[in-house]
């Protein structure tokens, strides 16, 4: 049994909040309900080209501000693209990937630094 990912949960909640059925959203995106359901439930990784497509649909059609769908998709897929990052940024990402545990205080500090750097909830 698969567990819904944070991306899938956010998309499903946005769809339900907007009162849109899975079949309606699938038709609007020109995919099968089974495909969309598999993304929502985590049975399938989210293809790169679908991350922005779904995020735009949620924001522009459903009119729901789903925070950080792109980041949630990266986590759900278990990968983060390093394309376009400087070597220093790539090393930083790789360093974070090697850290297996952070105490809550250190995690909070890093989160606050990221929010300050990115200007959004991370």
PyMOL commands that set and color helices and strands:
alter all, ss='L'
color gray80, all
select helices_A, chain A and resi 6-17+22-29+33-41+48-61+69-77+87-98+104-118
alter helices_A, ss='H'
color red, helices_A
deselect
rebuild
show_as cartoon
